[in-house]
C-alpha cells in the first residue's frame, strides 16, 4: 500500500491526451477525404463534347485525327416522283407482251450513248413499240419520230399520246436503190448544207421545218419500210441523216442504222455515213459518229 503522504494522479492529463488524439484523427480524415475528391476522375469523352466544347484551347491537342461521326438519316425522307416518261414506260412494257424489234445488245449500243448525252435532241425515223423506251431513255430531252403510215401513227398515239410524231412521205422504192446510189456519187451530193436546199436527189425536203431547224445529237434510222422491192426503202433517210449531222454548226452527231443485214442499209450506210465514221456494229445495228463539217470547211465528205 502506498504511503499516505504520496500525491494522487490528476485525470486532466488523460482527457487532454484523448482530445488531442481525436483532433489529430479528425484532421487526418479531412485531409484524406479532400485529397480523394480533388483527384481528376477519368470519364469517357463523348463526340458531342469534342465537337461542342466551349473552350477548345483547354482541350489537349492530339496528333491523331478526330473521328468524324456519320451523318444520321433524316427523320422524314424526301420523296422524288418518278418522271412521267419513265412511269409510262414501266406500265406500258409491264402490261404488254409485245417487245421492241431490236435485240437487247442492239438497244444497249444506243442506250450507252444516250446515257452520256441525254437530255438531248433525238430524231428517230420510224414509230414503233420501242418509241416509248427511247423517249424514256432521253428523259428531259426532245425525242421526235417520223413515220410513213398515218394509220399506225393514230394507233400508237391512241396508246401513248405523249409521243411527238410527224407523218412523212417517201417517193422512192427499194428497186430504185442502184440508180440512186449512182446519182448519189455526184458532186452535188457531197455538198454540205440544209437538206431543203440541196440539189442532191437523195435529200429529203418534205419534213416539217422544225425538223431541219434543230441540231440533232442522235439520229436513229429504223424506217421507212424496206423489206420488199415496192417498199420506200431507207436510201434517202440514211443520206439525209448524214447530211443533217454534217450540217450542224459544231460538235458531232451519233447516227444509228438498223437492219444493216439488208443490202440497201448495208451499202448506203457505208457510202453516205462513211466507214471512217463507223464506231461499232452490234448485230444488225451500226453506230456512226459524224462531226460537223461546217466547223471545218476543208473536211472531206468521208475521212
Wavefront OBJ file of the C-alpha trace (Angstrom):
o trace
v 0.000 0.000 0.000
v 1.208 3.389 -0.714
v 2.224 5.751 1.888
v -0.440 8.235 2.882
v 1.817 11.283 2.153
v 2.274 10.471 -1.829
v 0.460 12.894 -4.419
v -2.574 11.385 -6.213
v -2.540 11.393 -10.274
v -4.830 14.040 -11.980
v -7.488 12.900 -14.559
v -6.922 16.156 -16.619
v -3.852 14.793 -18.396
v -5.712 11.739 -19.612
v -8.579 13.818 -21.020
v -6.155 16.163 -22.774
v -4.429 13.286 -24.483
v -7.704 11.805 -25.629
v -8.835 15.175 -27.036
v -5.560 15.672 -28.920
v -5.716 12.200 -30.427
v -9.325 12.783 -31.521
v -8.435 16.091 -33.155
v -5.487 14.547 -34.996
v -7.671 11.714 -36.255
v -10.326 14.206 -37.418
v -7.751 16.328 -39.263
v -6.275 13.224 -40.871
v -9.695 12.121 -42.063
v -10.398 15.584 -43.549
v -7.079 15.640 -45.418
v -7.562 12.136 -46.756
v -11.117 12.813 -47.903
v -10.304 16.137 -49.590
v -7.358 14.650 -51.485
v -9.527 11.856 -52.854
v -12.129 14.349 -54.124
v -9.506 16.610 -55.666
v -8.085 13.834 -57.944
v -9.481 14.028 -61.533
v -11.614 11.025 -62.211
v -11.285 9.502 -65.722
v -14.536 9.675 -67.671
v -15.430 8.793 -71.222
v -15.390 11.748 -73.628
v -18.337 11.834 -75.934
v -18.179 13.068 -79.522
v -20.613 15.832 -78.638
v -18.154 17.068 -76.000
v -15.348 17.114 -78.542
v -17.270 18.992 -81.180
v -19.211 21.316 -78.887
v -16.557 22.244 -76.309
v -16.944 25.832 -75.137
v -13.173 26.437 -74.866
v -11.242 24.291 -77.361
v -7.939 25.781 -76.174
v -8.214 23.912 -72.885
v -8.592 20.594 -74.667
v -5.394 18.579 -75.116
v -4.228 18.562 -78.737
v -3.866 15.125 -80.272
v -1.679 14.279 -83.248
v -4.246 11.735 -84.461
v -7.282 12.976 -86.478
v -10.554 13.107 -84.608
v -13.008 10.556 -85.993
v -15.992 12.141 -87.746
v -19.400 10.855 -86.849
v -21.550 9.505 -89.711
v -24.491 11.778 -90.539
v -27.755 10.436 -89.328
v -30.598 9.703 -91.738
v -33.307 12.377 -91.960
v -36.285 11.686 -89.771
v -38.557 12.416 -92.762
v -37.094 11.081 -96.037
v -37.669 13.231 -99.113
v -39.916 11.858 -101.844
v -38.888 12.225 -105.500
v -41.515 11.384 -108.075
v -40.757 9.033 -110.932
v -40.515 11.009 -114.199
v -43.753 10.636 -116.224
v -41.948 9.219 -119.273
v -40.301 6.526 -117.153
v -43.501 5.726 -115.277
v -45.428 5.370 -118.530
v -42.731 3.121 -119.979
v -42.741 0.854 -116.923
v -46.511 0.492 -117.053
v -46.578 0.029 -120.819
v -43.940 -2.698 -121.020
v -45.168 -4.406 -117.850
v -48.663 -4.811 -119.284
v -47.852 -5.919 -122.832
v -46.200 -8.998 -124.312
v -45.050 -7.065 -127.408
v -41.343 -6.319 -127.257
v -39.180 -3.915 -129.322
v -37.826 -5.232 -132.627
v -34.211 -4.532 -131.699
v -32.350 -7.020 -129.521
v -31.007 -6.195 -126.072
v -27.438 -5.965 -127.401
v -28.527 -3.650 -130.217
v -30.534 -1.400 -127.896
v -27.597 -1.253 -125.488
v -25.420 0.458 -128.131
v -27.795 3.443 -128.402
v -28.571 3.384 -124.679
v -24.886 3.879 -123.794
v -24.713 6.967 -125.998
v -27.975 8.309 -124.551
v -26.612 7.791 -121.050
v -23.778 10.193 -121.873
v -25.705 12.737 -123.954
v -29.222 12.892 -122.547
v -31.118 15.096 -122.175
v -30.585 15.834 -125.852
v -32.261 16.111 -129.264
v -33.048 12.653 -130.627
v -34.580 12.125 -134.082
v -35.973 8.696 -134.944
v -37.016 7.555 -138.413
v -39.879 5.222 -137.544
v -42.574 4.916 -134.911
v -42.955 1.592 -133.151
v -43.281 -0.440 -129.990
v -39.890 0.783 -128.817
v -40.738 4.508 -129.172
v -41.752 4.960 -125.536
v -38.497 3.327 -124.492
v -36.427 5.839 -126.500
v -38.392 8.752 -125.065
v -37.809 7.460 -121.540
v -34.080 6.932 -122.085
v -33.903 10.551 -123.250
v -35.826 11.869 -120.235
v -35.793 15.658 -120.159
v -34.751 15.878 -123.830
v -36.716 16.025 -127.064
v -37.434 12.802 -128.949
v -39.225 13.088 -132.305
v -40.488 10.262 -134.536
v -41.008 10.407 -138.315
v -43.484 7.834 -139.632
v -44.783 6.999 -143.124
v -48.010 5.235 -142.060
v -50.814 7.574 -140.932
v -52.959 4.756 -139.561
v -50.043 3.475 -137.481
v -49.445 6.958 -136.068
v -53.068 7.185 -134.962
v -52.894 3.760 -133.333
v -49.709 4.491 -131.399
v -50.927 7.967 -130.409
v -54.090 6.377 -129.075
v -51.985 4.134 -126.839
v -49.241 6.651 -125.988
v -50.479 10.216 -126.626
v -47.363 11.823 -125.122
v -45.124 10.822 -128.065
v -44.159 13.550 -130.554
v -44.512 12.195 -134.100
v -44.967 13.517 -137.640
v -46.272 11.942 -140.808
v -43.777 11.980 -143.704
v -43.921 10.666 -147.276
v -41.291 8.872 -149.343
v -41.467 8.665 -153.137
v -38.666 6.176 -153.766
v -38.813 2.371 -153.982
v -36.297 -0.260 -152.970
v -35.877 -1.438 -156.563
v -34.522 2.062 -157.406
v -31.634 1.742 -154.971
v -28.889 1.043 -157.534
v -29.767 4.097 -159.623
v -29.964 6.291 -156.515
v -26.564 5.058 -155.365
v -25.042 6.017 -158.714
v -26.582 9.502 -158.670
v -25.580 9.902 -155.030
v -21.928 9.771 -156.064
v -22.238 13.078 -157.947
v -20.577 16.208 -156.583
v -23.862 17.913 -155.639
v -24.489 15.122 -153.125
v -21.188 15.861 -151.383
v -22.057 19.495 -150.741
v -22.853 20.085 -147.064
v -25.887 22.268 -146.376
v -29.542 22.380 -145.379
v -31.333 19.383 -146.948
v -34.215 21.669 -148.004
v -31.902 23.476 -150.417
v -29.756 20.547 -151.513
v -29.509 19.695 -155.221
v -28.934 16.035 -154.393
v -31.791 13.743 -155.375
v -31.337 11.763 -152.158
v -32.034 14.703 -149.817
v -35.469 14.631 -148.166
v -37.092 18.068 -148.410
v -40.666 17.487 -147.242
v -40.287 17.336 -143.462
v -41.822 19.993 -141.170
v -39.472 22.996 -140.970
v -38.754 22.454 -137.271
v -37.095 19.130 -138.109
v -34.488 20.957 -140.190
v -34.060 23.805 -137.693
v -32.925 21.550 -134.817
v -29.381 20.262 -134.389
v -29.919 16.577 -133.636
v -27.499 14.910 -131.232
v -28.689 11.400 -132.101
v -30.438 10.105 -135.222
v -31.866 6.591 -135.466
v -32.731 5.259 -138.944
v -35.142 2.360 -138.426
v -37.647 3.329 -141.145
v -39.216 3.556 -143.640
v -40.199 0.051 -144.678
v -37.547 -1.663 -146.736
v -38.067 -5.415 -146.795
v -39.575 -5.713 -150.311
v -38.970 -4.111 -153.720
v -42.057 -1.861 -153.680
v -41.339 -0.524 -150.182
v -39.963 3.051 -149.910
v -36.564 1.874 -148.657
v -34.121 3.780 -146.462
v -31.835 5.207 -149.136
v -32.988 8.812 -148.669
v -33.332 8.547 -144.887
v -29.729 7.380 -144.484
v -28.354 10.083 -146.796
v -30.413 12.851 -145.129
v -29.374 11.732 -141.631
v -25.734 12.048 -142.663
v -26.336 15.455 -144.241
v -28.050 16.774 -141.097
v -25.140 15.555 -138.977
v -22.556 17.283 -141.174
v -24.590 20.496 -141.380
v -24.641 21.244 -137.638
v -22.673 24.312 -136.526
v -20.288 22.398 -134.296
v -19.969 19.190 -132.317
v -20.942 15.749 -133.567
v -23.977 13.548 -134.163
v -24.336 9.862 -133.401
v -26.222 8.114 -136.209
v -27.598 4.580 -135.862
v -28.838 2.426 -138.743
v -30.844 -0.721 -138.083
v -31.258 -3.773 -140.371
v -27.779 -3.494 -141.905
v -28.035 -7.174 -142.816
v -30.099 -5.965 -145.799
v -28.408 -4.753 -148.993
v -29.740 -1.164 -149.006
v -28.959 -0.443 -145.347
v -25.520 -2.033 -145.697
v -24.397 -0.200 -148.853
v -25.962 3.192 -148.212
v -24.741 3.453 -144.603
v -21.170 2.678 -145.675
v -21.313 5.092 -148.621
v -23.031 8.121 -147.041
v -22.318 7.751 -143.320
v -18.816 6.539 -144.153
v -16.875 3.550 -142.876
v -14.341 6.011 -141.438
v -17.022 7.269 -139.044
v -18.168 3.767 -138.059
v -17.706 3.247 -134.330
v -19.450 -0.032 -133.601
v -21.649 -2.737 -135.029
v -23.749 -4.978 -132.848
v -25.982 -7.499 -134.572
v -27.983 -5.637 -137.220
v -27.217 -2.178 -135.793
v -24.387 0.145 -136.860
v -23.266 3.193 -134.911
v -21.592 6.106 -136.714
v -20.190 9.260 -135.120
v -20.197 12.135 -137.625
v -18.567 15.504 -136.803
v -19.702 18.914 -138.010
v -18.350 19.807 -141.448
v -19.336 23.450 -141.090
v -16.828 23.896 -138.276
v -14.095 22.709 -140.685
v -14.805 23.522 -144.318
v -11.799 21.525 -145.525
v -13.123 18.282 -144.093
v -13.804 15.679 -146.826
v -17.265 14.098 -147.165
v -15.773 10.812 -145.937
v -12.495 10.580 -143.992
l 1 2 3 4 5 6 7 8 9 10 11 12 13 14 15 16 17 18 19 20 21 22 23 24 25 26 27 28 29 30 31 32 33 34 35 36 37 38 39 40 41 42 43 44 45 46 47 48 49 50 51 52 53 54 55 56 57 58 59 60 61 62 63 64 65 66 67 68 69 70 71 72 73 74 75 76 77 78 79 80 81 82 83 84 85 86 87 88 89 90 91 92 93 94 95 96 97 98 99 100 101 102 103 104 105 106 107 108 109 110 111 112 113 114 115 116 117 118 119 120 121 122 123 124 125 126 127 128 129 130 131 132 133 134 135 136 137 138 139 140 141 142 143 144 145 146 147 148 149 150 151 152 153 154 155 156 157 158 159 160 161 162 163 164 165 166 167 168 169 170 171 172 173 174 175 176 177 178 179 180 181 182 183 184 185 186 187 188 189 190 191 192 193 194 195 196 197 198 199 200 201 202 203 204 205 206 207 208 209 210 211 212 213 214 215 216 217 218 219 220 221 222 223 224 225 226 227 228 229 230 231 232 233 234 235 236 237 238 239 240 241 242 243 244 245 246 247 248 249 250 251 252 253 254 255 256 257 258 259 260 261 262 263 264 265 266 267 268 269 270 271 272 273 274 275 276 277 278 279 280 281 282 283 284 285 286 287 288 289 290 291 292 293 294 295 296 297 298 299 300 301 302 303
